[in-house]
Amino acid sequence: MRMWRTWLGTLACVASVQWGCSSSNAEAPTSEEPSAETSEPTEGVERPDVPVDVAPVVDDNGQESETPPPAPPPPPDTFQPGFHQALRWSHSVGALTTFRMRIPVARAGKRVEVTFRAGDGSLVLQRATVARAAPDGTLLTPPVALTFGGKPGFTATPRQLVRSDPTDFPVSFHDELAITFEVRGALAASAINAFPGGLVRSGTHALTTSALGGDAFERSVGVATVEVEGPPSRAFIALGDSITEGYMDLTNDTRNAWPSLVETQLGIPVVNAGVSGQGFYDALRLLDDEVLAVTGVTDCIVLLGTNDLGETGAEEQMEARMLVLVQRLEPFCHVWVGTLLPKEKTNYGAYALVKTQRLQFNAWLRAGGTGAEVIDTEAVTRRPDDVHRYLDGYGADGIHPSAEGHKAIAAEVARVLREKGVQ
């Protein structure tokens, strides 16, 4: 059959040379286009493994373009912070005691890790659970046990951080978690009351689903960080003093502090590493454990310095320490700095010196002295006719902003971040 076809093709070429037919040869036979009459059955015949031609992609001008590559797969889920507190102080209990903290978590995901911090002495944690919290102190979901290296508890040395194993526990943005733990010894704690709904009761009650009972305990205690595993996103940490921590008076709520208000507006974590009373020296000294130990942070906002004002030469020292702080943060996060808020009085140093130093430091920040991006928080809180005084209703006591002041700070921070592409 093949010989007959080859002879017929040669005859056709001799008769019609102008058609440009090429002669066939035995070493390199020409391929044939199968027809309905001559094609042999293909059923059961193994097809050769050859690449399949793909029709070219043609753009709007009729020009061929390369086939676009497939879309990259989404990045894998990762743990990032949904809650944080620096916990500079210490609170001790001699006998086994149960604490229940009601914590807002600003990140959605399927699993959580909870990091505990010991206080100024050793700490024994016997058992800890996590659940969804109700406002009345009860649990909305059954408590889920946390483990630490596969064990229900741990013993920690002074100031040690201990992170739980990843725990299956789905959370949504700004869910309220009840973290309940049975401990004795020294727990790291905040200086101010800012966590309404917290409770303490002697004995072991980590599995109690009803109201815990006992006494109110509104300081942040024991729980340093809650990280949530979910799709990667921007995640901010705010460094500062009592203004950032959220102090307004003797009863406060971290949910009303400017970092929490920013995260509500942007829908991304802005966790709080503010520490009442601190200045640059302490912030630098304890940076590793209180800030750099938090994983998954992408951005840092620094609003710090009001407690450094008042001593001769303070302004130059503040600039030098701010530069060191920014340099230490830059490998860890994208850095933003805020200008110092109005200060109508001072608890330290001569007030005239405080005013001069604050203005000089803010001018240095605005001029780009740190190399970081600037958020002018003073500009939205000061009186237009007196840079040293808060707008009416924006100050709580002449030093700290009120709830309205925190709203103004948060609105400005969110505005700047949006302008810079943060979504």
LINBEL-V590116 format. One line per field, one symbol per residue. burial: # if it has 16 or more other C-alpha atoms within 10 Angstrom, else .. A space follows every 50 residues. Layout:
burial->???
This chain:
burial->.....#............................................ ...........................###############...##### ##################################..####..######.. ..##.############.###.############################ ##.####.#..#....###############.#.##############.. .#############...#########.####.##..#..###.#.##.## ##########...##.###.###.##..#..###############.... #.###.###.##..##...#.############...#####..###.### #################......
